[in-house]
Amino acid sequence: MSDRLAIDGGTPVHDGRWPAWPPPADERQRALLAEVLDSGAWGATSGPLCDELAERFAASHGARHGVTLTNGTLALFVALQSAGVEPGDEVIVPAYTFVACATSVLLLGATPVIAEVDPQHLHLSAETVRSAISPRTRAVMVVHLAGSPAPMREILDVASEHDLVVIEDSAQAHGARYDDRPVGSLGTAATFSFQSSKAMTAGEGGLILTDDAAIADRAWSLCNVGRERGGQWYGHARVGWNLRMTEFQAALLLPWLDRLDDEIALRESFATALAAQLHAQGGEVDVVADPQGTTRNSRHLLILRLRGPRDRDWVAAALEAEGVPVDLGYPHLGSIEPVAAKSRVVGDPADRYTDLLWLRQPMLMAGEAGAVKTAEALHRVLADARSRDRLAQDERY
Ligand SMILES: Cc1ncc(COP(=O)(O)O)c(C=O)c1O
């Protein structure tokens, strides 16, 4: 390999062919899909699979009840409403998350309160939640970001002090564990997404978990045009919508439950190997830490932090050229103007996440061998970035 970086015309560290996501469909998915197709029972009102998925997913995540639906955004909207959040209430959401955390609150006519995250682990903390509470606060939405569980102990303590509903947005954390319990079983209710990039996917899809039978019944009703379970077809106890998942989606997701653990272990092998290599290279870049109490990070993404000043855009472009694609990740939620205009923003929305880089799930599925190549590319690119910094400094003096 030449000494020159690929961005300067050298040979890339990696050929850029990372595992595909989603992985190829397995035999059980193909068989179940064909069964649904042949049965003609394609919708959840006629087939059994959505109910089976809700039950098995709930059991595997330590919750009593599950409700399947169209996607993770509407899962948040329905979970909030089912847990008693009303128009005019305030819902605390983290500043570092996907936009749906705020837009689901807006859909309900409630106000997102965009609270700071702890710079160490990028989650809400007791302190940041406390500083966002007002007399109108009704709920806090924690996000198990990138597969890393939020620090639930301290957040649940604040929530119980102030009588707040806690919604766990687990869109990125299927199979993660905190305090030896699965995420999805820790708050008032939890939501999951099965959108294309997620750890279990059917292209789209969502699921709500809760231990509270009344919340589960309301959620089911909201997703089923306001009907009551077992009630009249044209009986509508409340205003609701058709937010149902299809049987085809459940057919793709049910077999996935049996391989989720193996896939998490494979992604963990990437994360562990990369963290060790980065440490050995001197810690110019490292993996963002998990909060205390984390039992299992499900490694949906790996978020890296560049230490020291670096031109992140150039680093990302140079890594891409080496065959190691990275993302720049989220802006501060409060810097997204149409959202901020309808939210209460606590703290300074100036983008302060400019030292972060994301490695996406398909790369992590390359396991240890993928981590070795990623570490090599990072090492080469950061060494070059360092000498460019030095050159820039020399030129200044
Ligand atoms: C943290 C988070 N919350 C909510 C969502 C919304 O899920 P969906 O795309 O299924 O609507 C996503 C992903 O898209 C997400 O990453």
Ligand as a Chemical Component Dictionary entry (heavy atoms), coordinates in Angstrom:
data_LIG
# 
_chem_comp.id                   LIG 
_chem_comp.type                 NON-POLYMER 
_chem_comp.pdbx_formal_charge   0 
_chem_comp.three_letter_code    LIG 
# 
loop_
_chem_comp_atom.comp_id 
_chem_comp_atom.atom_id 
_chem_comp_atom.alt_atom_id 
_chem_comp_atom.type_symbol 
_chem_comp_atom.charge 
_chem_comp_atom.model_Cartn_x 
_chem_comp_atom.model_Cartn_y 
_chem_comp_atom.model_Cartn_z 
_chem_comp_atom.pdbx_ordinal 
LIG C1 C1 C 0 -34.562 7.415 17.783 1  
LIG C2 C2 C 0 -35.649 7.253 16.753 2  
LIG N1 N1 N 0 -36.917 7.513 17.091 3  
LIG C3 C3 C 0 -37.919 7.364 16.213 4  
LIG C4 C4 C 0 -37.698 6.920 14.921 5  
LIG C5 C5 C 0 -38.849 6.838 13.991 6  
LIG O1 O1 O 0 -39.101 5.559 13.516 7  
LIG P1 P1 P 0 -39.782 5.357 12.090 8  
LIG O2 O2 O 0 -38.798 5.720 11.037 9  
LIG O3 O3 O 0 -40.140 3.909 12.077 10 
LIG O4 O4 O 0 -40.997 6.217 12.036 11 
LIG C6 C6 C 0 -36.374 6.615 14.541 12 
LIG C7 C7 C 0 -35.992 6.086 13.224 13 
LIG O5 O5 O 0 -36.329 6.295 12.165 14 
LIG C8 C8 C 0 -35.332 6.795 15.466 15 
LIG O6 O6 O 0 -34.062 6.547 15.128 16 
# 
loop_
_chem_comp_bond.comp_id 
_chem_comp_bond.atom_id_1 
_chem_comp_bond.atom_id_2 
_chem_comp_bond.value_order 
_chem_comp_bond.pdbx_ordinal 
LIG C1 C2 SING 1  
LIG C2 N1 SING 2  
LIG C2 C8 DOUB 3  
LIG N1 C3 DOUB 4  
LIG C3 C4 SING 5  
LIG C4 C5 SING 6  
LIG C4 C6 DOUB 7  
LIG C5 O1 SING 8  
LIG O1 P1 SING 9  
LIG P1 O2 DOUB 10 
LIG P1 O3 SING 11 
LIG P1 O4 SING 12 
LIG C6 C7 SING 13 
LIG C6 C8 SING 14 
LIG C7 O5 DOUB 15 
LIG C8 O6 SING 16 
# 
